[in-house]
């Protein structure tokens, strides 16, 4: 990242570089809360949830958000068309209950879920999935924001101490990879 560790401390001239570094860090990470899922992810998530119990659309949205630790909240504009498509394909059926459509899997839907061996998107089964992975980008952005704050308001001594802490953090992160 260009200008992420300007030499000579942070002053008014270098703060633009620091903010640019924070924005680049944010942009480098994948999904952020409320962002769109990849093609097929909503479908997979809906089927996985309905395999557990019947739900209405808003319950599905809330459940995905909760299970993903707040890192993914699909929009109604992606969930409801997916529900309609799954119904058209015969994988789910809808029943009106208390003024709401409650969706459940059909036999074909249960067979499809059983044939799909992919873990649910919120399961912590892979290196790039689950709450552990989702916490990394958030922690990185928060660290960059704290460094920016020190650069804006800290004394020259505090800025130098922050640079030392960040250098040590970088070395420790690389040592984690070296252990594996």
C-alpha angles and dihedrals in degrees: 000000000000116000093002093132106027114191121242097034130281120302134157092283094053099042092083088058091050093051089047088053091052091051092047089052091052092048094050095062124080127237118005124194111296096013125135122272123232122264110290096013094103091049092050092047094048092050092047092052095045089051086066099046143327114280141172122240098264091050089054092052092048093046093052091049092048096046092047091054091246093303095113127034110168116212124244085243090066101036101048096049088048090052090050091049092049090049091049089051091051096244095116138023130207128221125187111239123170091341094310133100109241114199127210136172121266122215089268089051092052090050091050092050091047091051092049108085095181114116119243112271092247095053115108094227103117138047092250100042142066134039095302092061093041090056093059099069091043091051091047094051092046090051091051090049091051090049089051091051091052089048092052100043108015129102118248088260092052091048091052090048089051091051089052091050092048092048090052092047090052091051092048092050091053090048089057089058092045091057093058 
